[in-house]
Amino acid sequence: MTLLLLEALGAMVLLIFIVWWTMFSGRKKGELPDEAAPTRPQDDDAPPKRD
């Protein structure tokens, strides 16, 4: 039973490490600030979207 719990813990740690690595490996300081995020220009002639 202990071996099964250790294996599950190891798999969870590995999953968290892979997710962290893929999120932050390409950026020097983590996430981009909000003002640096690219924005799409608004088209004033386009009709409003319906949900």
Secondary structure, DSSP 4 states (H G I P E B T S, - for coil): -HHHHHHHHHHHHHHHHHHHHHHHTT-SSSSPPGGGS--PPP-TTSPPP--
